[in-house]
């Protein structure tokens, strides 16, 4: 069984940092790497008519940054539920729309829970017999930890939408001082 050590989001006693998009603290790194890889899988599917070789695309999207590295069967398992994987990426895109300085007016209304999308993605994996290797890879990678990180990111986004947090200069989500005083953190 994989155990992930408890890590403070900010890496310090400062509780104002709700989410770090940089991954520099190591906190969001696994989730970020998984989403980057998922974007690569979708990129491959959408452009496979022009780029028949899967390996260069997935290498660019971090296939070899995982321990364990996803096998070819695991990648094919992820691609077998491409529609569910695409929903995860739509939730990811909706989150980054909230961080964009030129945020669309309806970005708050378009927000989707990443954790919920990941859970539905996993349901899709669990229903398909072709995805055994992908499920095993995700479990070895730390699927529950990915879900925990997604939930923390969703909570930070909800605080941003509620107006009790702001986007910091580095693209991080930071709680407003008044919200911290009211024990809203």
C-alpha positions, -999 to +999 in steps of 0.1 A: +000+000+000+013+034-010+015+060+018+018+096+010+033+118+037+012+147+050+025+179+033+014+214+042+000+232+011+022+262+016+052+244+030+051+268+060+029+279+088+013+305+065-023+293+061-032+321+036-020+300+006-050+278-004-035+264-037-002+267-055-004+261-092+034+261-095+039+227-079+071+242-065+062+231-030+056+196-042+021+197-029+002+199-062+029+183-083+013+148-086-020+163-097-004+187-121+017+159-136-013+137-140-033+164-157-005+173-180-002+136-190-040+134-195-038+164-218-011+145-237-034+115-240-062+136-254-037+155-277-026+122-291-062+110-297-072+142-313-042+143-336-034+106-342-044+108-378-014+132-384+009+118-357+007+081-357+035+076-331+022+079-296+055+080-278+068+114-288+035+131-278+033+113-244+070+120-237+064+157-242+035+155-217+055+138-190+050+101-194+085+094-179+080+117-149+059+091-131+071+063-108+059+038-120+059+049-156+026+040-173+029+010-195+016+010-231-014-011-218-021+015-191-020+043-217-044+024-239-067+018-210-068+056-203-076+061-240-104+035-239-123+059-217-113+090-237-147+107-233-145+105-195-109+117-196-119+146-217-144+157-190-116+158-165-097+181-187-127+203-192-129+207-154-092+215-155-097+242-182-126+257-162-103+261-132-076+279-151-103+302-166-108+314-130-071+323-127-069+341-161-065+379-157-088+382-187-113+358-172-145+354-192-176+369-174-192+335-171-160+317-157-176+314-123-207+297-138-185+274-159-165+260-130-167+223-126-154+201-097-122+184-107-127+158-079-162+149-092-148+146-128-120+124-116-145+102-097-166+098-128-135+091-148-127+063-124-162+049-127-156+047-165-124+029-159-140+005-135-168-004-160-144-012-189-125-045-189-098-030-212-086-007-184-073-031-158-037-020-164-047+017-162-065+012-129-035-007-115-012+021-126-034+048-110-036+029-078+002+025-077+006+061-085-016+072-056-051+077-069-065+086-035-039+113-031-048+127-065-084+129-054-074+146-022-054+172-041-083+177-065-106+183-036-082+209-021-080+227-055-118+226-058-121+242-023-096+269-032-116+276-064-148+278-045-133+303-021-121+323-051-156+323-066-171+332-032-148+362-030-129+351+001-097+345-018-078+361-047-053+350-073-018+359-061+010+373-083+023+338-090-011+324-100-016+309-065-050+312-047-046+331-015-072+337+012-081+372+020-070+384+054-106+391+066-116+356+056-088+341+077-099+362+107-134+348+104-120+313+106-132+306+070-099+288+062 
